């Protein structure tokens, strides 16, 4: 089991739990039964309004972003294109790719400082929300 967390349990509740599982102490059976009871209770009771709002925000954020052909870039995804040692950065915000405060496309992002014929899939590196590693867009597309 994960790291235990100390918490208060009223004595009568604790004794009823021990009697129910047949252990005379807090052991593996008691721990398993308590975890099962808590999880079942959470699954069958209504979530607090504040928690519902947070969960809704997370779910909405996970489904909103920029659709780049077959590759979905969720809001918060960072894009980087480098040409002759100069990097240009953009970010997916409100379902748009934003670079220096203006909306752009992957093609425009890679060709702003280039020759105008660069393949965005081969020139853009992506960093998805919650990650630290940059990945080539073509590899992400192939994995999608």
Secondary structure, DSSP 8 states (H G I E B T S, - for coil): ----------HHHHHHHHHHHT-SSS-HHHHHHHHHHHHHHHHHS---HHHHHHHHHHHHHHH-EEEETTEEEETT-EEEEEETTEEEEEEEETTEEEETTEEE-HHHHHHSSS-S---HHHHEEEE-TT----EEHHHHHHH-
